[in-house]
Amino acid sequence: MRTLFGLLLVGMMSFAQNPSGYWDNIRTTNETITLKAGEKKYIKSVDFPEGTTELVLRISILDDNQKLTSSLVSLLKAIPDPSGISQGTAGALFLATTITGSDKCKYAIFNNENDAKNYVYKKTIKNACIIQDTPINKDAKLLNQSNSCLASNSKNVWIAFESDNWVMNQNIILEIVPWVDYNASTGWTNQNKKDLINELQKQSFIKKLDNKDLFLGTFIDTFSKKYRFSKYSKLLKVEKITVIEAAIKESLKASGQIASYLNFIREEAILLNSNKKPDEAIAKMQNEIITTNMATDKDFGFLGNLYLSTKQFLKAEENLKKAIDLNPTELTYQLKLAHVYMFTDRISEAKDIHKKYQINSLGNLKTWKEQTQFDFQQFEENGFDTSNFKKILRLLD
């Protein structure tokens, strides 16, 4: 059979390799309460840090000749992660109860001050999460979230004591040390995560993702690691929008959902353009695809065509050339660039492109000449200058 020392050593090695939290030796409760014979008193704990999932509590009753040889914090520094629920917990409670006194007391623990007052002043016990009604001279407990003392997410507990000494005063040493879980300390409870997901799902692109659940899981993991809930909740609305948008783009890439997201943006831009809103379509493409460095040749080609349709020829040329650099075999970009040269009176450059590709067909199965004639008809209907059309059409004839 392993000795207690052996069990603790194994637990400590495991904890050192993969810690899930830490004993908070700063925000501890360490109080001495003096009770007169038969007296009752209560004390409020120090505020528990965010992410507290467990508490170790030690009560020691001393007379004038007794002293604590070591504090609870110093003992717990050598105890492994309490979430192990075996070696670490057993060792902690064993070491924590080694102090013995001759005096005894009763105690009860409450989640609020009113119940503690009722215990002390009205001698009624109501809503206690721990009741020790048999007098003891020492005690130590490990409380986790399965106990109502922590289950209510309270930042404090109130401990009420009753002296069992009816002759002499007694001193009670109360020590409480919280265990802070790294994940829980971010403040992102399940409810907080659900609220954020519900807010995120209001965005229309979510429904278009190939794997919505994978994206949402990645987003929550990414966002909760970057921002504590307390910090996020204090941001202004415009600041929240900014940090969420940044996390969305990062999570789309990490979850492999970027392609379906980009397709959604493209569809929205095409719909805007179909509804005679080319400027809004341009803004959407620029702000949500181009500026994020996620654009493909199709995006630059579509944006170039939008600029061409709104007579922004320099911007059209810039984007069409980027599309050609990424995909020089797509002839649609070459034809649109030829149109830009024609409208900016660079006829020789436009003719060079037409001569090079006029015997080819485009991806839509139209010949180069057929597509050129169709485009010219559209330009004429939309009020473009037609003065150079005949020069190009004569070449194609």
N, C-alpha and C positions, 0 to 999 in steps of 0.2 A: 504493500500500500504506500502511495506517495505521502510524504510528510507535507505539512502545511507550507513549509518553506519551499519545497519543491514545486507545489502547486502555484505559489505566488511567483516563483522564478519563471515558470513556463508562461504564466499570464502576462508578466511584465515584458518578456521577450516578444510575445505576440503583439502587445499594445505598442511597443516601440516601433515595430515594423509597419503597423497600419492603424494609426490613431484616428478615431472618429470624432474626437472632441478633447476636452481638457477639464481638469478640476480648476475652478476659478478661485484662486487664493486671495483675490482682491475683494470681491463682493461676497464676503462670508459674514455670517453672524457669529459673534463670539462675545457673549455677555455673562456677567455674574449677577444673579438675582438673589437678594437676601430676603428670606421669609421669616417673619416672626412665628411663634408657635401657633399652628393652626391657620395661618394666614393664606389667602389666595392672591395671586397676581398674574397679570398676563404681559407678554412682550411681543412686539411686532418684529418680524425678521427684516433683515436688510433686503432691499429690492433685488429680486433674482434677475440676472442678465437675460437678455433675449436669447432664446435657444436652450433654456434650461429644461432638460428632459428627466433629470434625476437629482435627488438630494440625499446626502448622508447627514443624518442628525445624531448627535450624541448628547446625552444628558448625564451629568455626574453630580452627585450630592456629596458635599464636603463639609467636614467640621473644621475647627480651627487648626487642627494638627495635620491636615491632609493637603497635598499639592498635586497638581497634574504634572506628570513627568514629561509629557509631550502633547502638543496640540493636535487636533484632528487633521488640520491641513497638512502638517508634517508627515502624519501617517499615510494620508491619502496620496501624497506625492509618489509613494512607492507602490501604490495599488494600481493595477491595470484598468483598462476600460470597463466600467460597470455594466456595459451592455452585454458583456460576456455571460452574465448571470451564472457564473460558476466560481472559478478560482478567485477572480477579482473581488466579487461580492462577498464570498465567504471569508476571505482574508480581511477585507475592510471591516466587516462587522465583528470578527473575532478580535482584531486589534483595537477596535473602537470601544470595546466593553471591558478592557482590562483594568480600568480604575474601579475600585470598590470603596464605598463609604458605609458608615454605620447608620446614618440618617436615611429616611425614605420620604418619598413624595408621590403624589398622583399628578397626572397631567392630561390635557386634551389639546388637540390641534384643530384650528378652525380656518376657514377661508376668508372670513371677514371679522371686523372688530366688534360688531354688535353681538355676534354669537359668543365671542370671547368675554365681553362684558357681562352678558347674561350668566355665563358660567361663574364668573368671579363675584358678581354682586347679587344675583338672584338665585344662585345655586341651581340653575337649570342647564341641562346639556341638550343643545339642539344643533343639528347640522355639523357635528364634529366629524372630521375625516379620520382622526385617530383618537381613541379613548383608552387611557391607561388608568383603570379604576382600582387596580390592585397596587398598593404602595410598592415602589421599587427604590433601590439605592443606586442604580445605574441602568442605562438603556442606550441602545443604538439601533437605528433603523435606516434602511435604504428605501426611499420612496421614489417610485417612477410614475409614469403617466397613467398607469392602470389604477393608481390610488387617487381618490377625489381631491386630495390636497394639491395635486398638480393638474388633474384632469380639467379643471375649470380655467386653465391658462392664467391663473392668478399670479401677480407679480410678488405676492407676499403670502406668508402664513402668520397666524397669531397663535402663540403657544401660551396656554394658561396653566399655572402650577398651583397645587394645594399642598401645603406642608403637612406631613404626617407626624411631625414632632410637636407634642403638646406641652413641652417644657422649655426647650432651648431654641434659639435661632438656628437657621441652617442656610448654607450657601449652595446655590445651584449653578453649575456651569453649563450653559447652553451653547452648543456649537452646531452650525449648519453650513455645509459646504455644497455649492451647486455644481453639477456636471453639465457643461455646455456642449451640446452637439453642434459640430461645424455646420451641417446642413440646416438644422433648425434655427441656428443663430442668424441666418439671413432674414428671418421673419416671414418667409414665404410658406405660410401654412397651406394646407390643401384648399381651404376656402379662398384664400388670397389668390392662389393659382387658378382656381375655377373662375373667379371674377375676371382675371386678366384674360383667360381664354375666351370667355363670353364676350368680352370687349373686342378681342381680336377677330372673332368669327363674324363680326358685323361687316368686316371688309369683304367686298364681293369677290376678290380674287381667290379666297380660301376655297370656295366651292369648285374652282377650276383646277385645283392641284391634283396631280395623279395620286398622291398619298398624303391626304390632309392630316391624318393622325401622326404620321412620322414628322411632318413639319411642325405641328403644334408641340409635340414632345421635345423636339430639338430647340424650339423657340423658348419654352419654359426653362429648360436646362441652361441655355445660353444666357437668358435674361436674368435669371435668379443668381447666377454666378457673378454677373457684372454689377448688379444693383441690389442692395439690401432693400427690403420692402419699406422700411422707415424712410430711407432716402428717396425712393421712388414716389411715395405718397406725398412728400413735401414739394415735389416739382410743380411748377405751373403747368397749365393745360398744354400750352404750346411746347414746353420743354418735354412733357410726356410724349407728345406726338413725335418729336425729333428723335428721342432715344428709342422709341418703339420702331420707327421706320428703319433706323440703323440696324437694330436687332433682327428685324424681318429679313433684310437683305443678307445678313450674315447667316441666318438660319436657313434661308432658301438654298444657299450654296452648300451648307453643311449637310442638309437633308437630301440633296440631289433633286430638288424640286424647282430649280431655276428655269429649266426649259419650259415647263408648263406655266410658270408665272409669266415668262416673257411672251408666250403665246397669248395669254390673257390680255396683256397690255397692248399687243399688236392688234388684237381683235377690237379692243375698245377704240384704238386710234383709227382703224379702218371704218368703224361705225360712225365716229365723229365726222370723218371726211365725207362719208356717204350722206350724212345729214347736213351737208354744206357748212361744216364747222372746221375748215382746214387749220385755222390758227390754233384751235384747241387740240387738234390732232398733233400738230407740230410740238406744242408745249408738252403733251403727254409723252411723246417719243423722246424729246430732249431730256425732260426731267426724270423720267422713270426707266429709261434704257440707256440712252447715250451717255449721260453724265455718270452712270454707275460702272462704266467700262465693261458692260456685258453685251454690247451690240455685235451683231453679225453683219455680213454683207447685205442681207435682206433688209435689216433695219436702216442702214445707211442708204440703200437704194430706195426704200419707201420714203424716207425723209427727204432725199434729193428730189423725188417726184413731187412731194408735197410743196417743197419750195419752188419747183418749176411751175406748178399749177397756180401759185400765188405771185408769180413774176419776181421772185427773189432769186435772180439768176446766179449771183456770186455764191450764195449759200448752196444753191442747187448743185453747182459745179463742184464745190468743195466736198459735199457728201457723196456725189456720184463717183468721184475719183477715189474716195475711200472704199466705196463698194467694189469698184473695179480692182483695186489693189488686193482686196480680200478674195475676190472671185473674178478673175479676168475672163473666164469662159462664159459668163452670163451676158448674152448679147443685149438684153433689155437695158442694162446700164449704159452700154455703148450708144444705143439709139437715143436714150434720154440726154446723154451728154452731147450728142450731135445736135439735138434740138436747142440746148443751151447755147452752143456756139452760133447757131443760126440766128437766135433772138438777140445775140450780142454782137451781130455783124462780123463774125469771124467765119465767113462763108467757106473759105478755103479749108479751114480745119474741119468744118462740118462735112464738106464734100469728101475729105480724106477718109473719114469714118464710114460714110455711105459706100464709097468705092470698095473699101476693104471687106464690108460684110453684106453687100446687097444681094448676093446669091444665096445667102443663108436663110434658114427659117428660125423662128423664135420658139421658146418653150411652150407657147400657147398654140402652136401649130400654124400660126400665120406666117406668111413669108415676110421678109424684111420690108418689101415695098407695100404690102397690104397693111402692115402695122404702121408704117410711116403715113400712109394715106388716112388711116383711121385717126391717128394722133392729130394730124393737121385739121381734120374735120372738127375734132374736139376743141382744139385751140381757137378755131374760127368762131365756134359757137360761144366761147367764153371771152370773146373780145380781144384776142391777141393780135398783134401786128402780123399780117399775112404777106407782106411785101416780098419776102424771100422764099415763099413756098414754091413758086414756079421754078426757081433756080435749082432747087433740090429735086423736084419731080421730073424735070427734064433730064437730069442725070440718071435717075432710076429708069426712065423710059429707054 
